[in-house]
Amino acid sequence: MVSREGLSTILGLFVFGAAMGWIGLKFDILSMLILSGISGILLTFSVYFFRDPKRVPLQVKNGVVSPADGIVLEVETVQEKEFIQGEARRIAIFLSLFDVHVNYVPFGGTVDYIRYNRGSYKRANKPDASKYNANILTGIDSARGKIVFKQSAGMIARRLVNHLRLDDKVKTGQKFGMIKFGSRMEVYLPTSVHIKVSVGDRVRACESIIAEFDV
């Protein structure tokens, strides 16, 4: 299954490939085969990149699920100034070009804050990418306190997609958007939470518990 966010890109590449094949045919068969082959490779990779496999959220009471596939880059205590406005536990996840890039809500509640922050496009796996890269920050008012998740652009990923709106009621593991190409996702949680992952762990969206609250 292909994500809806990728349909326009895939359609565009299909049209581009057909046009390249037609242009190549105007010259000779070899040119047509070369141009069609290049277009076919790009189209195949795009279908692979925009895949949207079925995910069933783990039903763990008070569990926080990973919002994305990838590798845990950082687990630390920081000051979150925009929504939590205080100390928080941050989990940063890096998504490579080969990870599924569909994003999910890590913990249910009400969308109380959404802000797009302009910025640069540094490599998403660098520590300062969190501070300087363009991002969309979403704040959830949950039964366990304020929770933030942040989609950050990268050197290649420059398109952030977030379908949420203020006052939306969301559930844990609900699909909400994607980051197109290699990127970074961060979750900010109350300091009372118990972190269940470590730096270097591979996580899967909806299927990995990254933190838990006390019952």
N, C-alpha and C positions, 0 to 999 in steps of 0.2 A: 504494500500500500504506500502511495506517495502522499506527502503532506500537502495540504492546500496551498501553503505558502510557496511551494516550489513549482506549482503548475504553470505559472506565467513564464518562469525561467526555462522550464523544459519545453514549453510550446515555442518560445522564442528561438531556442537552439535547434528545434526541429525545422522551423522555417528557415533558419540560417543554413542548416545543413542541406536542405533542398535547394536553396539558392546557390550555394557553393557547388553542388553537384551539377546544376544547370550551367553555371559559368564555366566549370571545368570541361563540360561536354562541348562547349563552343571552341575549345582549343584542341584537345585530343582525349582519348580514353584514359591515358595515364594520369593526366591532370585531374580528370573527373574522379578517378579512383583515389588519388592522394587527398584532394579536398574533401571528398565524401568520407574517407577514412578518418581524417582529423575531426570532422564534425561529428562522426559517429562515436568517437572516443569521448568527446566533450559531452555529448548527449547521454552516453552510458554512465559516465561518472556523475552527472547531475541527477539522474534517476536514482543512482545508488546513494548519493549524498542526501537527497530529500526524502529518503525512505522514512516511513512512519509505522514501525512495527507495533502490533497490539501489545499494550502493557496493562497489567492488572495490578493496581496499587496494593501493597501489603497491608493487611488489616491488623495493625498493631496499635492497641490503644495508647494514645498519647505519643505515638511515634511520628518523627519528622522524616519524610522521605526525601531522597535526593531529587532535586529539580531537573537534573540533566545527567547524561552519561559522561564519563570522563575520569580523570585522575585527580585525587585530592592534592592540592598544592599547598594549602596553608590551613592550620587550625590554631586560632589565637584569640586572645581577648583584646578588643579594640574599643574606641569611642565611636559610636555611630551617631552623627550629628543631625541628620536630616529628619528621621522619623522617630526612632527610639529615643534620641537625644540623651544618650548616656552610655554606660558600659554595656557591651554585648559580646557574645561569642560568635566569631566569624569562621565559616567554613568556605574556602575557595576551591572551585573545581575547574580544571582546564579541559576544554573539549578540543580534540584534534580534528583535522579534516576528515578522519575516518570514523568518528563517533556519530551516533544519531544526534541530531541537533534540535529535536523537538523539546520544548520546555514544559515543566509541570509545576503546579502549586505544591510547595513542600508541606504546608500545614493549613488546615481550613480556617475560615473566618470571614471577615468583611473587608473588602478593599477600601482602605481609608486614605491612601496616598499613592499618587503616581507622578513621577517627574522624569522628564528627559533632560539629561545633563550633557551639554556639548563637550567635546574633548578631542584628544588626539587618537591615533591608531597605532599604538605601540604593540609589540608582540604580547599576546594575551597571557603568556606564561611568565612574564616578568613581574616582580613584586610591585613596581610603581604603576603597572597597568590599571590596578584597582583605583588609584588616585587620579590618574590623568586621562584615561581613555573615555570616549563617549559611552554613555550607559543609560539604561532605563531602570529606575529604582521604584519598586512597588512595596508599599507598606500594608500589612494585614493586621487588623485588630482581631485577635483570637481570644479564646477562653483562657489561654495561658499567657497572655500578654502580647506586646507588640512584636511582630516578626517582619523582617525585611528580606527581599530577595532582589538581586541586582544582575541584570544582563549587561555584559560589557562587550563592546566591539573589540576587534583585534586588528592586526596588520592586514589580514585578508578579509576578515568579517567586518563589513561596514553597514550591514543592514540588520537592525534589531526589530523584531515583530512582537508586539504585545497586544492581545485582544481584550484585555481587562479594562473595566471602567470603574470609576468611583462608585461605591456602594454596592458593587457586585458581591453576592454571597458565593463563596468558593469552597470547594471540598478538597481535602488532602488528595493529591494525585491527579487533580483536574488539569487537563491540557490547556495551556493558555497562550503559547506562542513559540517562537524559535529564534535562533541566531544563525544567520546565513554564513557558513564557513567557519574555520577555526576561531575559537572564542573562549569566554570565561563567564562562569556563573558563581555568584556568592550568596550565601545565606547568613543573615544576622539574627541571633536568637538571644532570649533572656539568659542572664548568667546562671540561672538556676537549672538550666538544662544539662543533661548528661550526654556528652559527646560519645558517639559510637564508632567513629572512624579515625584513622591516623593519616598523616602525610604519606603519600605514595599508594594509598588504597585505590583500587578501581571501583567505581560505583555505577549503578544503572538506575536511570530515572524510574521512579515509582516502585522499584523492586529492591532498593537498598535503603535501610534505615540508617540515617546519619546522626540522629540524636533522639533522645527520649525525655519526656517530662515525667516527674513523679506522678503516680496514680492519685 
